[in-house]
């Protein structure tokens, strides 16, 4: 382990970005087979500086600056995984993942099953996702449903520094391929992280605020928005229970079902367009499991069914506190 981490106190206040950096560093120190690849991740440290300093400390053979070719990046990762490495690839922005979509869904997701278990694919595909940074289309998208719909892939969406620090290490240690979604507009959010603690299981949901009136489900960048809505609702005499889904495939709906059976109402929030988004699957499964407990339909709050707008319009596009509270009001009116 590096002197930097050895000398650091066990509990530190970290941003999500720094937590990811420290988590990657620790994974690379623990396992020499962990290799990072991506566009500008070496000397520059990545567009968001998530890999800052890692090439200097681990060398160009383990932190590799690649050409601007996502299909080539992921294809190379497949070959490395076949040879026993644990590649971690960075897709610079969410909208850039689609040139590699063929490799992800036809190779990364299927080779383990196709080889009858003889060929594991321990690949982590890091994708900064979502809007809110004043960027244009291809830099502000939410493609999670494509990957959650693909059998053979696990999909994680972190929302805070603790899950970022431990989650990236757990994803790297996982024998299956993991699409690791990072909420880019939350990279600078801070929280205390106990780097000597015991992490929670990676593939599990968590109740982050208790409540009695409405269950609000969110993941990634929308968890903070849901918590803000719960704070405002409390001032109006309403009690919202907020659940951070944390993993989108596999979905851990046991805490969700328990919560909805108590509250009788459920609102699902995500940045991606509502039509055929994760909220549709969650609403269907919650309705199936909680039909006799529901006091209102499961409602969804998401992006509109249009291409991501110019930056001057993104605040009108992205779900915000008011839209979440409006859904809560509608749920309470039934």
C-alpha positions as CSV (number, residue, x, y, z in Angstrom):
1,X,0.0,0.0,0.0
2,X,1.3,3.5,-0.8
3,X,2.8,5.7,1.9
4,X,0.0,8.2,1.1
5,X,-2.7,5.7,2.2
6,X,-0.7,4.2,5.0
7,X,-0.2,7.7,6.6
8,X,-3.8,8.8,6.0
9,X,-6.3,8.6,8.9
10,X,-8.8,5.8,8.7
11,X,-11.7,8.2,8.4
12,X,-11.3,11.1,5.9
13,X,-13.7,13.5,4.2
14,X,-13.5,12.7,0.5
15,X,-15.3,13.8,-2.6
16,X,-16.8,11.0,-4.8
17,X,-14.0,11.7,-7.3
18,X,-11.2,11.4,-4.7
19,X,-12.9,8.3,-3.2
20,X,-12.8,6.6,-6.6
21,X,-9.2,7.6,-7.0
22,X,-8.2,6.1,-3.7
23,X,-10.3,3.0,-4.3
24,X,-8.6,2.4,-7.6
25,X,-5.2,2.9,-6.0
26,X,-5.9,0.4,-3.3
27,X,-7.2,-2.2,-5.8
28,X,-4.1,-1.8,-7.9
29,X,-1.8,-2.2,-4.9
30,X,-3.7,-5.3,-3.7
31,X,-3.7,-7.0,-7.1
32,X,-0.9,-6.5,-9.8
33,X,-3.4,-7.9,-12.4
34,X,-5.5,-4.8,-12.2
35,X,-4.9,-2.7,-15.3
36,X,-6.5,0.7,-16.1
37,X,-7.2,1.8,-19.7
38,X,-8.9,4.8,-21.2
39,X,-8.6,8.1,-23.1
40,X,-6.4,10.6,-21.4
41,X,-6.4,8.7,-18.1
42,X,-2.7,8.6,-17.7
43,X,-0.7,11.8,-17.9
44,X,-3.8,14.0,-17.7
45,X,-5.5,11.9,-15.0
46,X,-8.8,11.7,-16.9
47,X,-11.2,14.5,-17.8
48,X,-12.6,14.5,-14.2
49,X,-9.1,13.6,-12.7
50,X,-10.4,10.3,-11.3
51,X,-7.1,8.6,-12.2
52,X,-4.9,11.5,-11.3
53,X,-1.4,10.4,-10.2
54,X,-2.0,6.7,-10.9
55,X,0.2,6.4,-14.0
56,X,3.0,8.2,-12.2
57,X,2.9,5.7,-9.4
58,X,2.1,2.5,-11.3
59,X,3.6,3.1,-14.7
60,X,2.4,3.2,-18.3
61,X,2.0,-0.6,-18.5
62,X,-0.8,-0.5,-15.8
63,X,-2.4,2.9,-16.5
64,X,-2.7,3.0,-20.3
65,X,-3.5,6.0,-22.4
66,X,-5.5,4.6,-25.3
67,X,-6.5,6.0,-28.7
68,X,-9.9,7.6,-29.1
69,X,-11.6,4.2,-29.9
70,X,-14.1,2.9,-27.4
71,X,-14.6,-0.4,-29.4
72,X,-10.8,-0.9,-29.3
73,X,-10.6,-0.2,-25.6
74,X,-13.3,-2.7,-24.6
75,X,-12.1,-5.2,-27.1
76,X,-8.6,-5.1,-25.7
77,X,-10.1,-5.5,-22.2
78,X,-11.8,-8.7,-23.3
79,X,-8.4,-10.0,-24.5
80,X,-6.7,-9.0,-21.2
81,X,-9.5,-10.7,-19.2
82,X,-9.0,-13.9,-21.2
83,X,-5.3,-13.8,-20.1
84,X,-6.1,-13.5,-16.4
85,X,-6.0,-9.7,-16.0
86,X,-8.6,-7.5,-14.3
87,X,-9.0,-4.6,-16.7
88,X,-10.8,-1.4,-15.6
89,X,-11.7,0.8,-18.6
90,X,-12.9,4.3,-18.5
91,X,-15.4,5.6,-21.0
92,X,-14.7,9.3,-21.0
93,X,-18.4,10.4,-21.2
94,X,-21.6,8.4,-21.2
95,X,-22.6,9.1,-24.8
96,X,-19.2,7.8,-26.0
97,X,-20.0,4.2,-24.9
98,X,-22.1,3.3,-27.9
99,X,-19.2,2.6,-30.3
100,X,-18.3,-0.1,-27.8
101,X,-21.9,-1.3,-27.3
102,X,-21.3,-4.3,-29.6
103,X,-18.3,-5.5,-27.6
104,X,-20.1,-5.0,-24.3
105,X,-23.4,-6.9,-25.2
106,X,-22.0,-9.6,-27.5
107,X,-18.6,-10.4,-25.9
108,X,-18.3,-9.0,-22.4
109,X,-21.8,-10.0,-21.3
110,X,-21.8,-13.4,-23.0
111,X,-18.3,-15.0,-23.0
112,X,-18.6,-16.5,-19.5
113,X,-21.8,-18.3,-20.4
114,X,-20.6,-19.1,-23.9
115,X,-17.5,-20.9,-22.5
116,X,-19.6,-22.8,-19.9
117,X,-17.9,-20.9,-17.1
118,X,-14.4,-21.5,-18.3
119,X,-13.7,-17.9,-19.3
120,X,-14.7,-15.4,-16.6
121,X,-14.8,-11.7,-17.7
122,X,-13.7,-9.6,-14.6
123,X,-14.0,-6.3,-16.5
124,X,-15.1,-3.0,-15.0
125,X,-16.4,-0.4,-17.4
126,X,-16.5,3.0,-15.7
127,X,-18.9,5.4,-17.1
128,X,-19.5,9.0,-15.9
129,X,-23.2,9.4,-16.5
130,X,-26.0,11.9,-16.2
131,X,-26.3,15.7,-16.8
132,X,-26.0,18.8,-14.8
133,X,-22.5,20.0,-15.8
134,X,-23.5,22.3,-18.6
135,X,-22.4,20.0,-21.4
136,X,-24.0,19.0,-24.7
137,X,-25.5,15.7,-25.9
138,X,-23.1,12.7,-25.8
139,X,-21.7,14.2,-22.6
140,X,-24.9,14.2,-20.4
141,X,-26.8,11.0,-21.1
142,X,-28.2,8.2,-18.9
143,X,-27.7,4.9,-20.8
144,X,-28.2,2.5,-17.8
145,X,-31.3,0.8,-19.1
146,X,-29.4,-0.6,-22.1
147,X,-27.0,-2.4,-19.8
148,X,-29.5,-3.4,-17.1
149,X,-31.5,-5.1,-19.9
150,X,-28.5,-7.2,-20.9
151,X,-28.1,-10.6,-19.2
152,X,-24.6,-11.2,-18.1
153,X,-23.8,-7.7,-17.0
154,X,-24.0,-6.3,-13.5
155,X,-24.8,-2.6,-13.3
156,X,-23.9,-0.4,-10.3
157,X,-24.7,3.3,-9.8
158,X,-23.0,5.0,-6.9
159,X,-24.3,8.1,-5.2
160,X,-21.9,9.0,-2.4
161,X,-18.1,8.8,-1.5
162,X,-18.5,5.7,0.7
163,X,-20.0,3.6,-2.0
164,X,-17.6,5.1,-4.5
165,X,-14.5,4.1,-2.4
166,X,-15.6,0.6,-1.6
167,X,-17.8,-0.1,-4.6
168,X,-15.0,0.3,-7.2
169,X,-12.9,-2.1,-5.2
170,X,-15.8,-4.6,-4.9
171,X,-16.6,-4.3,-8.6
172,X,-12.9,-5.0,-9.6
173,X,-12.9,-8.1,-7.3
174,X,-16.1,-9.3,-8.9
175,X,-15.7,-12.3,-11.3
176,X,-18.4,-10.9,-13.5
177,X,-18.4,-7.8,-15.8
178,X,-19.6,-4.7,-14.0
179,X,-20.8,-1.5,-15.7
180,X,-19.9,1.1,-13.0
181,X,-21.9,4.3,-13.3
182,X,-20.5,7.4,-11.7
183,X,-22.7,10.5,-11.3
184,X,-20.5,13.2,-12.9
185,X,-22.3,16.2,-11.4
186,X,-21.8,14.7,-7.9
187,X,-18.1,14.1,-8.3
188,X,-17.4,17.0,-5.9
189,X,-19.9,16.0,-3.2
190,X,-18.1,15.2,0.1
191,X,-18.7,12.8,3.0
192,X,-16.6,11.0,5.7
193,X,-15.2,7.7,4.5
194,X,-13.9,5.0,6.9
195,X,-11.2,3.4,4.7
196,X,-10.6,0.7,7.4
197,X,-14.2,-0.3,7.8
198,X,-16.2,-3.2,6.4
199,X,-18.2,-2.3,3.3
200,X,-21.8,-3.2,2.7
201,X,-22.5,-5.8,0.0
202,X,-22.2,-4.3,-3.4
203,X,-25.4,-5.6,-4.9
204,X,-27.9,-4.4,-2.3
205,X,-30.3,-1.4,-1.9
206,X,-30.1,0.8,1.2
207,X,-32.7,2.9,3.1
208,X,-30.9,6.3,3.4
209,X,-33.8,8.1,5.2
210,X,-36.7,6.6,7.1
211,X,-40.3,7.7,6.5
212,X,-43.9,6.6,6.7
213,X,-46.0,8.3,4.0
214,X,-44.3,7.7,0.6
215,X,-41.3,5.5,-0.5
216,X,-39.1,7.4,-2.9
217,X,-36.6,5.3,-4.9
218,X,-33.6,6.7,-6.6
219,X,-30.0,5.9,-7.7
220,X,-26.9,7.8,-8.7
221,X,-27.3,11.6,-9.0
222,X,-31.0,11.5,-8.1
223,X,-30.4,10.2,-4.5
224,X,-29.3,13.7,-3.4
225,X,-32.4,15.2,-5.1
226,X,-34.7,12.7,-3.4
227,X,-33.1,13.5,0.0
228,X,-33.6,17.2,-0.6
229,X,-37.3,16.6,-1.5
230,X,-37.7,14.5,1.7
231,X,-36.3,17.4,3.8
232,X,-38.7,19.9,2.2
233,X,-41.6,17.5,2.6
234,X,-40.8,17.1,6.3
235,X,-41.4,20.8,6.7
236,X,-44.9,20.3,5.2
237,X,-45.7,17.4,7.6
238,X,-45.0,14.6,5.2
239,X,-42.6,11.7,5.9
240,X,-40.7,10.3,2.9
241,X,-38.7,7.2,3.0
242,X,-35.8,7.4,0.6
243,X,-34.2,4.2,-0.8
244,X,-30.8,4.3,-2.7
245,X,-31.1,1.3,-5.1
246,X,-27.2,1.4,-5.6
247,X,-27.3,-1.6,-8.0
248,X,-29.5,-1.7,-11.1
249,X,-28.7,-5.2,-12.1
250,X,-29.4,-7.3,-10.1
251,X,-32.1,-5.2,-8.5
252,X,-32.4,-5.7,-4.8
253,X,-36.1,-5.0,-4.2
254,X,-36.5,-6.7,-0.8
255,X,-36.0,-3.4,1.1
256,X,-38.2,-1.7,-1.4
257,X,-41.0,-4.1,-1.1
258,X,-40.9,-3.9,2.7
259,X,-40.9,-0.2,2.6
260,X,-43.8,0.1,0.1
261,X,-45.9,-2.4,2.1
262,X,-45.6,0.0,5.0
263,X,-46.1,3.3,3.2
264,X,-48.5,2.2,0.6
265,X,-47.1,4.7,-2.0
266,X,-44.0,4.7,-4.2
267,X,-42.3,7.2,-6.5
268,X,-39.3,6.2,-8.7
269,X,-36.9,8.9,-9.8
270,X,-34.2,8.8,-12.4
271,X,-32.6,11.2,-15.0
272,X,-33.1,8.9,-17.9
273,X,-36.3,9.3,-20.1
274,X,-39.3,7.8,-18.4
275,X,-40.4,5.6,-21.3
276,X,-38.8,2.1,-20.9
277,X,-36.5,3.5,-18.2
278,X,-35.6,1.6,-15.0
279,X,-38.6,3.1,-13.3
280,X,-40.9,1.1,-15.6
281,X,-39.4,-2.3,-14.5
282,X,-39.3,-1.2,-10.9
283,X,-43.0,0.0,-11.0
284,X,-44.1,-3.3,-12.5
285,X,-42.3,-5.4,-9.9
286,X,-43.4,-3.3,-7.0
287,X,-47.0,-3.5,-8.2
288,X,-46.7,-7.3,-8.5
289,X,-45.3,-7.7,-5.0
290,X,-47.3,-4.9,-3.2
291,X,-50.6,-4.8,-5.1
292,X,-52.8,-5.2,-2.0
293,X,-50.8,-2.7,0.0
294,X,-50.7,0.1,-2.6
295,X,-52.9,3.2,-1.9
296,X,-51.9,4.8,-5.2
297,X,-50.2,3.8,-8.5
298,X,-46.4,3.7,-8.6
299,X,-45.4,7.0,-10.1
300,X,-42.3,7.8,-12.1
301,X,-40.3,11.0,-12.4
302,X,-37.6,11.2,-15.1
303,X,-36.3,13.0,-18.1
304,X,-38.5,13.8,-21.0
305,X,-38.6,11.7,-24.2
306,X,-36.4,14.0,-26.2
307,X,-32.7,14.0,-27.0
308,X,-30.7,15.7,-24.2
309,X,-31.1,19.5,-24.7
310,X,-28.5,22.3,-25.0
311,X,-27.0,23.3,-21.7
312,X,-29.2,26.4,-21.3
313,X,-32.2,24.1,-21.1
314,X,-30.9,21.2,-19.1
315,X,-32.3,22.5,-15.8
316,X,-35.8,22.3,-17.3
317,X,-35.1,18.8,-18.5
318,X,-33.6,17.2,-15.4
319,X,-35.9,16.0,-12.6
320,X,-35.6,18.4,-9.7
321,X,-37.0,18.8,-6.2
322,X,-40.3,20.4,-7.4
323,X,-41.0,17.5,-9.8
324,X,-40.3,14.9,-7.1
325,X,-42.6,16.8,-4.7
326,X,-45.3,17.1,-7.3
327,X,-45.3,13.3,-7.7
328,X,-45.5,12.9,-4.0
329,X,-48.5,15.2,-3.9
330,X,-50.2,13.2,-6.6
331,X,-49.5,9.9,-4.8
332,X,-51.0,11.3,-1.6
333,X,-54.1,12.5,-3.4
334,X,-55.3,9.0,-4.2
